[in-house]
Amino acid sequence: MRDRPSANHDRALFWMLLCFGSLWGAGEALVGGLLHLVLPPTYAGRVMLLFAGGLCTIAVRATGRSWAPLALASVAAPLKLCSAAIYGMPVAVPMVMTPFFSILSQGAAFALIARWLLARSALTPARFALFGSLAGGLQTLLFMILAVAASRWLYPPPSVIESLGMAYPAWTLSPAGWLGLLGSLGPMAVLFGGVAALVAGLVPLGGVRRWRPLYLGAGTMLCLVLSLLSYWLV
């Protein structure tokens, strides 16, 4: 039987990850939605790369767990699927699945790189830029794999997608398109991932480990409500 301190620690860890994950989802829905309204296409995605990369880095630092970013993504990514029901569209369409894949690939990439780096030495501030840059590059590769797989086995035919008023991701249909994505998105993800991790690595965390489950639970509920409301308001 676990002792009480260990049980309390596990409970606090659970609520911390749930709160951070719901914050990620709320940020994607609310902030990302607002940015899409005021910024040119693709710019909102760049800002959200910074936000998510910083959040993943803080999660690793606050919990000491390399798998923390993937745990956050496992909470945030399903929240994006709620947009299908709210907007009255199928789940298996690029407009819904693309941000879902982006969140999952970012969480997985940061977790894998954290696992590799933490196994060798602690994540000192001098290594955060490398951590984020490597994760950004891996994220691009993982996203490409998920999107290409979806175009083969998940998405309806392009004609059906276009009949719904959506654009089909044509880049997924050929190796030239894959290379084009890696060449355009890869360098940006490497740069923004490195910047986000470096900044988040220098942020003082002070009392994060002492946050109480009650406060984290309240923050989680607030973020979940904001996330769902954002699809109606934005």
N, C-alpha and C positions, 0 to 999 in steps of 0.2 A: 504493500500500500504506500502511495506517495505521501510524503509529509506535507503539512499545510503550506509552508512557504513555496514548495514546488508547485502545488496546485494553484496557488494564487498567482504565481509567475506565469503559468500556462494560460490562465484565464485572462490576465492582463495582455499577454502576447496575442491571444485570439482577438480581443477587442481592438487592440491597436491596429492589427492587420485589416480587420473589417472596417474600421474607421478610415484608415488611409485609402483602402480600396474603394470605398463609397465616395470619398473625396475626389479620387481620380475620376470616377464615373460622373459625378456632379460637375466637375470641371470640364470634362469633355462635352457634356450636354449643354451647360449654361455658357461658360466662357467660350468654348469652341463654337457654339451656335451663334453667339453675338459677334465673334470675330468673322465668321463667314458672311455676316451681313454688312460689315464695314470695310473688310479688306479684300483685295483681289484674290482670285482662286489660288490655292496652294499656300498662301501666306498664313492662314489660320492653322494649317497643319504644322508649319514650322514652329509657331509659338507653342502649340500643344506638345511638340517634341521636347521643348525646353521644360515645360511644366511636368510632363510625365517622367522625363529623365531625372529631374531634380527630386521628384517624389520617390522614385525607385531607390535613388542613392540614400536619401534620408531614411527610408525603410530599412535598408541594410545596416546603416549606422545605428539606428535606434534599437533594432532587435538583435543585431549580431548574427542574423541568419541569412545565409546566401540565397535561400529560396524565397525570401520575403517578396521580392518584386513579382515573382510568378503568382504568389498568393494574392497580391494586390490586383494583378491583372485578372485573376479568376473571379474577383468580385466586380471589377469595373467593366470587363468585356460583356458579360451577360446583360448589364444595364443598357448597353447600346442596342441590344436586340429588342428592348421594349419599344423602340421607335417604330418598329414594324407594325405593332398592334395599334399604336397611337395614330400613326399616319395612314393606317389601313392598307398596308402593302405586304406582299409576301416576305417571309424572313430570308429566303434563299435568293436574294438579289444583291447586286454589287453595292447599291447605296447603303444597305444595312450591313452586309458582311465585310466590306472594306475596312471601316473603323474597328469592327470586331477583330479582324485579323491583325490590324495594326497594333491594337492594345495587347493582344496575346503575344505577338512576336516581340514587342518591346519588353514585356514582363519576362518572357522566357530568355531573351538575350541578356538582360541585366542579371538575371539569376545565374545563368551559365557562366558569364564572365566573372561574377562575384565568387562563384564556387571555385573557379580556376585560380583567381588571385588570392582569395582568403586561404586557400590550401597551401600557399607558399609564404605569404606574409600578411600582416595587417594592412588594411586600407588607410595608409597615411595620406594627408592632404596632397602630397607630391604625386601620389599615384591615382588620384581621382580623375584627372583629365584623361589618363590612359584608360582607366576603367570605363568611363563614359564613351570614349571614342571607339573602343573595341566593341562595346555593347551596341552602339549605333550602327556600326558596320554589320554586325551579326544580325541585328534587327532587320535591316534591309533584305538580307538574304533569306531569313525566315519568312518575312512577309511575302516575298516573291514566290517562295515555294507554296505557301498556303493559297495565295491568289491564283496561281497557275493550276493547282490541284482543284480549286473550286470551279474554275472555268471548264475543267474536264468532266467533273463528276457531280457538281452541285448546282451551278447556275442553269436556268432555262436557256434555250437557244437565243442568240442575239436578236432575232426578229421579235421574240416575245418580250425581251427586256426593252427594246426600243418602242414596242407598242404600249408599254407602261409609261412612256415619257422619260426613260432613263438612258444614260449612255452606257454601252457595254465596254468593259476594259479591254480594248482591242490588243493592247500590248501583251496580254497573257497568251495570245494565240501563236506566237512565233519566237524562236530564239533571239531574233533581232530585237523584238520588243522587250524580252527579259534583260538583254544587255543594256538597252536604252534606259530601263528603270534603274538598274544598278549604277549606271553612269550618271544619272541625274539625281536620284534620291540618295545614293550611297554617300557621296562626299558631304552632302548637307547633313545627313544623319550622324556621320562621324564628327563633324564640327559641332553641331548643336548638342550631341550627346556628351562630348567632352566638356563643353562650356557649362552645361547644366550640372554635370557631376562635380566639376571643380567648384562651382558656386555652392552647391548643396553640401559639398564636403567641408566647406569652411563655416557653414552656419552653426552657431552654438546650439547644442541640443539640451544642455542643462538638465531640466526636470522632466524630459520626455519619459524616461523610465519610471517616473513616479506618478504618471497620469493614472487616474483611477478608472476602473471599468465603467463606473456610472457615467463619468464625463465622456468617455469614449463611446459608450452606447448612445448617449444623447446626441453626440456629434454624428454618429452613424445614421441615426434616424433623420436628423436634419438634412444630411447630404442626400439620403435616399429620396426624401420628399422633394428637395430642390432638383434632383436629377429628373424625376418624373414630371414635375411641373414645367421644367424647361422645354420639354418637347411640345407643350401647348403654347407656351409664352413666346418662344423664340422662333 
